Amino acid sequence: MVFLNPGYSDEPFWVAYSRYMQDAADDLGVELRVLYGQRDNARILDNAHQVLAGKHPDYLIFVNEQFTGPEILRLFEDSEVRLFALHSTLTPEQQALAGGSRERYRHWLGSLVPNDEEAGYLMARALIALADGKPAEMLAFTGIKQTPSATLRVAGMERALAEAPHVRLQQMLYGEWRQQRAYEQAQALLPRYPNLNLVWAANDEMAFGVMQAAEEQGRRLHYAALNNSHRVLQARIERRIEVLASGHFILGGCALVMLYDHSRGLDFAERGGKDQVASLLRLIDDKDAERLLTRLDQDDIGLDFRTFSATQRPQMSRYACSIDSLLR
């Protein structure tokens, strides 16, 4: 199997993401190769061309980062490589043109994405609750515009805001997932909003950028963030970040389980559908953060991905990949 990782090869989230995929591959006895796209469309597509030109893998796993999915599907249309969308799949608009999985592109088997919309909603709802029903002002920081996961998290945030008329969203900014970018934006914006007290960020890096600017300006704000880095888990333990969503870091490993079963004649489409949403993202309290920090700091986090496989449990009706065991 080959994974076209869209991230930087030194980006903590995507490096860890690949590490947990390798953990799953080792458990399952699967050969995995990871190619980093360095958050560059041309590089991502160059990596796809490299795979096509070389010895073909049985499965190619891709992410619809910056909407590159349709081009990858077109590229492999005449090959026998089976494709799988991970983390973010084609948008409804893209599927209206290209078709869904197992339609026009017959070797596109399906997809597995996290519950991004729900996560954005839960984060915003918990953040809003910190205002205790009083009028409040919020800033929101999201990732890159052409990233489906960012769009879904924002949709969840907007759903929570619609339920809270006492909270006003002053601005939503594209922090591009980066601390420095969010820091520069917050430096300029915070003085404009002296009454602002809530910050919703679609990942941890952007939350830390805003926090840095706020601390320099002597402001104390409430933060909601999403991720599983050592730094953000520690910040949740210390309650410098009061709302944290996490859990999607094992999504790639869960996808390998599904493809492993497929390779053995157990089609995941019969166990939850060809396109699945994994309810991995959840709110993490300080005790959960302590447990995760301990487990994720270890070389082997102690999660046996075989336990999620239909090969091990042929009677199971749905996949239930989760971090439950890491929180016990």
Secondary structure, DSSP 8 states (H G I E B T S, - for coil): -EEEE-S-TT-HHHHHHHHHHHHHHHHHT---EEEE-TT-HHHHHHHHHHHHHSS--SEEEE--GGG-HHHHHHHTTTS--EEEEESS---HHHHHHH--TTSSSTTEEEEEEE-HHHHHHHHHHHHHHTTTTS-EEEEEEE--TT-HHHHHHHHHHHHHHHT-TTEEEEEEEE-TT-HHHHHHHHHHHGGG-TT--EEEESSHHHHHHHHHHHHHTT---EEEEE---HHHHHHHHTTSS-EEEE-GGGHHHHHHHHHHHHHTT--GGGTT-SEEEETT-EE--HHHHHHHHHHHTSSS----GGGG-TTT-TT-SS----SGGGG-
